[in-house]
Amino acid sequence: MIVHAMICITSIYPEDEDINMSISHAFDSIGFKEKPIYEIKAIEEEDWIKKSQESFHPVEVTKGLWVVPEWSTPPDVQATNIILNPGHAFGTGEHASTKLCLLYLQGCITGGEYILDYGTGSGILAIAALKFGAAFAVGIDVDAQAIASAYQNAALNNIGPDRMQLQLIASENTLSSEGDQTSGVVEGENTLDIQTFTDKDKYDVVIANILLNPLLDNADQIISCAKPGAVIGLSGILSEQVHYIIERYSPFLEGIEVSKMDDWACVSGRKTKNLDADT
């Protein structure tokens, strides 16, 4: 028996866009020879940021841990509440990979750790780590809007630059090696010197909730930022992609574990203590 699956995609285009041409190019690029069935509808002008904010409600990650929009009242004032306005950045606490990382950080942080949030987005993981007891957090990202959003969210949680600092880095080759980086700054903000971020053996915890290819391409840099024996969490991957991460990182990590939620996964382990510092 042959089962045909139907996939529906909704896209928003500017009013003057040649939609027919755009769709033809999109399908040609992935090798589809048949023209797709689609319809075009005019929609009213809306404030899409406001609309997305209205869909973001308090999220209970686990008992006693909430991610709360800036415009909402925390459902449990006694809980650990991460106040957030994601703006244009990724990371609201609703996605399974973010929840997996939050749970991982909650379980591995015992107090006083230095943490690197590799691909910080809204800053949610760095902020959470500090609320769990970490001493200092650094967040890096290739998106200036993410860095600006993370600064705003740090302020919403009463976290200053003495506890959390952020660095915009070059986007070429996603998160490239030190030799290829150019330091970017968010105007008017206190950013880290690029050398400070890339110091080896600095962090007790490294968390990277990005995507499969950046995790694979930048494994050496991610590992080099962690102290020997440091804990490392890697997410933003589907359960079916776990074997790629384990294959890439197994030379560097021991005690590898995998946690899963809604077809997403987080791979974690400890940096091998006798690993060559130049890895």
N, C-alpha and C positions, 0 to 999 in steps of 0.2 A: 504494500500500500504506500503510495506517495502522498506525503503531507506537505501542502504548500503554506508557508508562513507569510503573513502580510505585515509589512513594516510601514508605519505611518510617520512621516517627518513633517514638522511644522517649522517654517522659517519666516523671519520678518525681513522685508526688503525696503529700502528707501523708495519713495513714490516714483522717482525718475529711473529706477533700475530696469534694465532689460531682463526681465525675469525668465523669459523663454530661453534666451541665450545662456543665462547663468545656470539654469537647470541642465541644459544640454551639455555645457562644459563639465559640470559636476559629475554627470553620469558617464561621460566619455573618459574622465580621469580615472574611474574605477573599473573601466572595461565593460560597462553595460551597453549592449547594442540596441536593446529595445527602449523606446521612449517611455518614460514612466507616466502613469496616470496622475494628474494633479489638477487642482483648481486654485484660482486666484481670487482672493477676497480683499476688499478695501477695509481697513480698520481705522478707528478713530485715534487721534493723537493722544497718548497717555504718558504719564510720568512712570516710566518702567522701573526706576529705582524704588519709588514709593510703593509701586504695586508689588515688587518682590519683597520689600520690607513687611508689607501687610501679611504675606504668607509665612513669615518667619515668627514662630511662637516659641515660648520657653520649652527647652528640651531637657528632659531628665535622662541623663546618660546612664546613671545608676543611682541607687538610693544615696541621697546626700550630695549628689553632684549634678548641678544644673548649668546649662548655657542659656542666658537670659538676654533677649534683645534690649537695647538701651531704652526703648520706649515702653517696656513692660515692667510690671512689678514682680519681683521674685516670688514664686509660689511658696518657697520655704526660706525664710530669712536666716534660719539657722544652718542651712546647707552651705556647701562651697559653691558660690555663685560666680560664674564667669560672665561679666557684662560685656555685650558685644554689639557693635554696629559694623557689619561686614563691609558696607560700602560696595566697592567694585572688586573686593578680594574674595578668594576662596576660603571657606572654613566657617560654617555656622553651627557645627555640632550636630547637624541633622544627618549627615552622610555617614554610612557605616564605617568607612576608613578612618574618619575623624574620631568616631566613637571608640574604635579599636585602639587608636593612638592615645586617647585620653585615659582609657582603662589601663593601658600598658604603663603610661607615666605614673598613674596613681599607684600602681603596684610596685614599681621599681624605685621610686624616689623615697628615700628615708630621711633626708634632711641635709642641707649644706652643699648639694651638688652644683656643678657648673654644667649648663645644658646648651647644646647647639640645636636650634630648630632650622633644619636645612630645607628651605622652601617654605617660609613662614606664613605666607598668605595673610589672613586677618590677624595673625599673631596668637591665635587661640591656644596652640600647644605650648608656646613659651610662657604665656600668661598662666595657663593651668599648672605648668611645672612649678612656677614660683608659688602659686597658691598651695601646692602640695608640699612645699618646704624647700625647694631648690634655692640656692643662695644667689645665683646669677644666671641670666639667660641671654643668649645672642640669637637673633633671627636674621636670616639672609634670604633675599629673593631677587629675581630678575625683573620684577614689575614694580615700578615706582609707586603706582597706586596701592599696591599691597603694602609697601613700606609705610606710606602715609596712613593707611588704614590701621596698621599694626600699632603705630605711635598713638593714634587716637584711642584705640582700644586699651592700650596700656594705661593711658591717662584715666579712662573710664573705671579702671580697676585700681586706681591710686598707686600705680607702679611707675616709678621714675627712672631716669637714665642711670642711676646708681645701681639698679637691679636688673634692668633690661635695656639692651642696646641693639640697634638694627643697622643692617648694611645692604645697600643696593649694589648688586654686582652686574657685570656685563652679561648680556643674554646670549652672546655668541656661543654655540655649542652648549646651549642650555645653562648649566652651571659648570663652567670650564675650569681647567687647572690654573694654578696661580700665575703661571707664566703668560697665560692668555687673557688675564683679567684686566679690566680698567675699572678703577673705583668710581662709582657714581654716588651722588649724595642727594638727599632730599633737602631742598633749599630751606634753610632756617632751622634744621634739625641737627641734633647731636649724633653723628654717625661714627661708626668704628673705622679706624684706619684699616685698610685691606690686609696689611700684614698681621695685625692683631687677630683677625678672624682666622687666618690661615696658619697660625702657629700650631705645630703638631703637638700631639699628646696633651692637649689643653682641657678637653671636655670629659666629664664623667658620664654624661648621657648625650647621645646623638639621636635625634628623631628626624626622619625624612618621610613625610607624607606627600609624595609627588606622583610620578607615573613610572611605568615599567622601564621605558627606554632611558630616562634620566638616571634612574637608580642603577641601571646596568652600566651606562656610559661613565658615570661619576663615582663608581664604587671605590676606586683608589683614593679619591679625595675625601669621600665620606669617612672611610676607615682611618685615614691619616689624621683626621681632626679629633679622633677619640684616644683617650689614654689607654694604655694596656690594661685589660680587665674591665674597661668601660662597657656599659650596656648600650646597645644599638637597636633601634626599632625602625623597620622599613615597611611603609604601607603606600596605599594608592594603587594597589594591584588587585586583579581578580584572582579568585581561588585557583583558576586554571593556569595562572601565570607563576604560581609559587615556585615551581621547579626551576624556572629560569633564575630567580633570585637566589635560591639555595645553591645552585650550581656556581653562580658568580661569586657569592659571598662565603661559601664554605671554607675556602683557604684562609679566611681572615677571622672567622667566628667559631666559637665553641658553644655547646649547649643550645643549639638552634631550636627554637620553638615556633609554632605557627598557630595563631588564633584567627578565627573566621567569624564573619557576620554578614548575612545577606549576600552571599557570593563574593564578598570582598575579604581580603586577608591582610594580616600583619605578621611579618617575619622578624623575629628578634633573636638576639644572642649576645654573647660577651666577646669583646675583642681578645684574641689570643695573646696572652701575656708575653710570650717570647717572640712575637711577630717582629720582623725586621722593621725598624723605624722608617725606612725608606720605601716601604710598600705603598 
